[in-house]
Amino acid sequence: MAFDLPALNFAHSALEDRGMSTETLELHHDKHHQAYVTALNGFVEKNADLQGMSLEDIVTATYGVAGREGIFNQAGQHWNHIHFWNALSPEGGSIPGALEKKLTADFGSVDDFKQAFKAAATGQFGSGWAWLIQRSDGSLGVTKTPNGVNPLATGEGTALLGLDVWEHSYYVDFRNRRPDYVDNFLGRLANYDFAEANLA
């Protein structure tokens, strides 16, 4: 079973007024994400043990395994980007009640959550991701991962909301201003309804 590039839930131009250009989405979704899918399918074709496995199973089965770093990188990035497209919305930035209550309980306030998330996103050296997660005990936390790593692989918790901080995700619109990109995501692009739906 070959993996496919999922279609966006919105037009490439739908986020223009919220700080993410059509050019960024065309490059990021249509080119970068497609490259991960194509490479992953190539690995699956060559490795019989991967054939028929779900994406999640490939991610967890190859993470940290010597000689399978290439497979993990492609599978991890495919999984991460599927999450990321769902984490964006043309109506983003508004936090629904249940999630707001949970963020306030676990971080102290929504602003404290945003500060913690921004610190993770801007503090990730080089390429990687920032995540809002729900831990196994039900509490919320923020974490960061390098390259294509994600909370599914590390077992840190369930990913509720992830932000791509690889330069290709923001350089067209924000150049080297990653903090501004993070602020824009949290305030104008983040699909907090998606994050709430991921709560246990």
Secondary structure as a PSIPRED ss2 file (coil, helix, strand):
# PSIPRED VFORMAT (PSIPRED V4.0)

   1 M C   1.000  0.000  0.000
   2 A C   1.000  0.000  0.000
   3 F C   1.000  0.000  0.000
   4 D C   1.000  0.000  0.000
   5 L C   1.000  0.000  0.000
   6 P C   1.000  0.000  0.000
   7 A C   1.000  0.000  0.000
   8 L C   1.000  0.000  0.000
   9 N C   1.000  0.000  0.000
  10 F C   1.000  0.000  0.000
  11 A C   1.000  0.000  0.000
  12 H C   1.000  0.000  0.000
  13 S C   1.000  0.000  0.000
  14 A C   1.000  0.000  0.000
  15 L C   1.000  0.000  0.000
  16 E H   0.000  1.000  0.000
  17 D H   0.000  1.000  0.000
  18 R H   0.000  1.000  0.000
  19 G C   1.000  0.000  0.000
  20 M C   1.000  0.000  0.000
  21 S C   1.000  0.000  0.000
  22 T H   0.000  1.000  0.000
  23 E H   0.000  1.000  0.000
  24 T H   0.000  1.000  0.000
  25 L H   0.000  1.000  0.000
  26 E H   0.000  1.000  0.000
  27 L H   0.000  1.000  0.000
  28 H H   0.000  1.000  0.000
  29 H H   0.000  1.000  0.000
  30 D H   0.000  1.000  0.000
  31 K H   0.000  1.000  0.000
  32 H H   0.000  1.000  0.000
  33 H H   0.000  1.000  0.000
  34 Q H   0.000  1.000  0.000
  35 A H   0.000  1.000  0.000
  36 Y H   0.000  1.000  0.000
  37 V H   0.000  1.000  0.000
  38 T H   0.000  1.000  0.000
  39 A H   0.000  1.000  0.000
  40 L H   0.000  1.000  0.000
  41 N H   0.000  1.000  0.000
  42 G H   0.000  1.000  0.000
  43 F H   0.000  1.000  0.000
  44 V H   0.000  1.000  0.000
  45 E H   0.000  1.000  0.000
  46 K H   0.000  1.000  0.000
  47 N C   1.000  0.000  0.000
  48 A H   0.000  1.000  0.000
  49 D H   0.000  1.000  0.000
  50 L H   0.000  1.000  0.000
  51 Q C   1.000  0.000  0.000
  52 G C   1.000  0.000  0.000
  53 M C   1.000  0.000  0.000
  54 S C   1.000  0.000  0.000
  55 L H   0.000  1.000  0.000
  56 E H   0.000  1.000  0.000
  57 D H   0.000  1.000  0.000
  58 I H   0.000  1.000  0.000
  59 V H   0.000  1.000  0.000
  60 T H   0.000  1.000  0.000
  61 A H   0.000  1.000  0.000
  62 T H   0.000  1.000  0.000
  63 Y C   1.000  0.000  0.000
  64 G C   1.000  0.000  0.000
  65 V C   1.000  0.000  0.000
  66 A C   1.000  0.000  0.000
  67 G C   1.000  0.000  0.000
  68 R C   1.000  0.000  0.000
  69 E H   0.000  1.000  0.000
  70 G H   0.000  1.000  0.000
  71 I H   0.000  1.000  0.000
  72 F H   0.000  1.000  0.000
  73 N H   0.000  1.000  0.000
  74 Q H   0.000  1.000  0.000
  75 A H   0.000  1.000  0.000
  76 G H   0.000  1.000  0.000
  77 Q H   0.000  1.000  0.000
  78 H H   0.000  1.000  0.000
  79 W H   0.000  1.000  0.000
  80 N H   0.000  1.000  0.000
  81 H H   0.000  1.000  0.000
  82 I H   0.000  1.000  0.000
  83 H H   0.000  1.000  0.000
  84 F H   0.000  1.000  0.000
  85 W H   0.000  1.000  0.000
  86 N H   0.000  1.000  0.000
  87 A C   1.000  0.000  0.000
  88 L E   0.000  0.000  1.000
  89 S C   1.000  0.000  0.000
  90 P C   1.000  0.000  0.000
  91 E C   1.000  0.000  0.000
  92 G C   1.000  0.000  0.000
  93 G C   1.000  0.000  0.000
  94 S C   1.000  0.000  0.000
  95 I C   1.000  0.000  0.000
  96 P C   1.000  0.000  0.000
  97 G H   0.000  1.000  0.000
  98 A H   0.000  1.000  0.000
  99 L H   0.000  1.000  0.000
 100 E H   0.000  1.000  0.000
 101 K H   0.000  1.000  0.000
 102 K H   0.000  1.000  0.000
 103 L H   0.000  1.000  0.000
 104 T H   0.000  1.000  0.000
 105 A H   0.000  1.000  0.000
 106 D H   0.000  1.000  0.000
 107 F H   0.000  1.000  0.000
 108 G C   1.000  0.000  0.000
 109 S C   1.000  0.000  0.000
 110 V H   0.000  1.000  0.000
 111 D H   0.000  1.000  0.000
 112 D H   0.000  1.000  0.000
 113 F H   0.000  1.000  0.000
 114 K H   0.000  1.000  0.000
 115 Q H   0.000  1.000  0.000
 116 A H   0.000  1.000  0.000
 117 F H   0.000  1.000  0.000
 118 K H   0.000  1.000  0.000
 119 A H   0.000  1.000  0.000
 120 A H   0.000  1.000  0.000
 121 A H   0.000  1.000  0.000
 122 T H   0.000  1.000  0.000
 123 G H   0.000  1.000  0.000
 124 Q C   1.000  0.000  0.000
 125 F C   1.000  0.000  0.000
 126 G C   1.000  0.000  0.000
 127 S C   1.000  0.000  0.000
 128 G E   0.000  0.000  1.000
 129 W E   0.000  0.000  1.000
 130 A E   0.000  0.000  1.000
 131 W E   0.000  0.000  1.000
 132 L E   0.000  0.000  1.000
 133 I E   0.000  0.000  1.000
 134 Q E   0.000  0.000  1.000
 135 R C   1.000  0.000  0.000
 136 S C   1.000  0.000  0.000
 137 D C   1.000  0.000  0.000
 138 G C   1.000  0.000  0.000
 139 S C   1.000  0.000  0.000
 140 L E   0.000  0.000  1.000
 141 G E   0.000  0.000  1.000
 142 V E   0.000  0.000  1.000
 143 T E   0.000  0.000  1.000
 144 K E   0.000  0.000  1.000
 145 T E   0.000  0.000  1.000
 146 P E   0.000  0.000  1.000
 147 N C   1.000  0.000  0.000
 148 G C   1.000  0.000  0.000
 149 V C   1.000  0.000  0.000
 150 N C   1.000  0.000  0.000
 151 P H   0.000  1.000  0.000
 152 L H   0.000  1.000  0.000
 153 A H   0.000  1.000  0.000
 154 T H   0.000  1.000  0.000
 155 G C   1.000  0.000  0.000
 156 E C   1.000  0.000  0.000
 157 G C   1.000  0.000  0.000
 158 T E   0.000  0.000  1.000
 159 A E   0.000  0.000  1.000
 160 L E   0.000  0.000  1.000
 161 L E   0.000  0.000  1.000
 162 G E   0.000  0.000  1.000
 163 L E   0.000  0.000  1.000
 164 D E   0.000  0.000  1.000
 165 V C   1.000  0.000  0.000
 166 W C   1.000  0.000  0.000
 167 E H   0.000  1.000  0.000
 168 H H   0.000  1.000  0.000
 169 S H   0.000  1.000  0.000
 170 Y C   1.000  0.000  0.000
 171 Y H   0.000  1.000  0.000
 172 V H   0.000  1.000  0.000
 173 D H   0.000  1.000  0.000
 174 F H   0.000  1.000  0.000
 175 R C   1.000  0.000  0.000
 176 N C   1.000  0.000  0.000
 177 R C   1.000  0.000  0.000
 178 R H   0.000  1.000  0.000
 179 P H   0.000  1.000  0.000
 180 D H   0.000  1.000  0.000
 181 Y H   0.000  1.000  0.000
 182 V H   0.000  1.000  0.000
 183 D H   0.000  1.000  0.000
 184 N H   0.000  1.000  0.000
 185 F H   0.000  1.000  0.000
 186 L H   0.000  1.000  0.000
 187 G H   0.000  1.000  0.000
 188 R H   0.000  1.000  0.000
 189 L H   0.000  1.000  0.000
 190 A E   0.000  0.000  1.000
 191 N C   1.000  0.000  0.000
 192 Y H   0.000  1.000  0.000
 193 D H   0.000  1.000  0.000
 194 F H   0.000  1.000  0.000
 195 A H   0.000  1.000  0.000
 196 E H   0.000  1.000  0.000
 197 A H   0.000  1.000  0.000
 198 N C   1.000  0.000  0.000
 199 L C   1.000  0.000  0.000
 200 A C   1.000  0.000  0.000
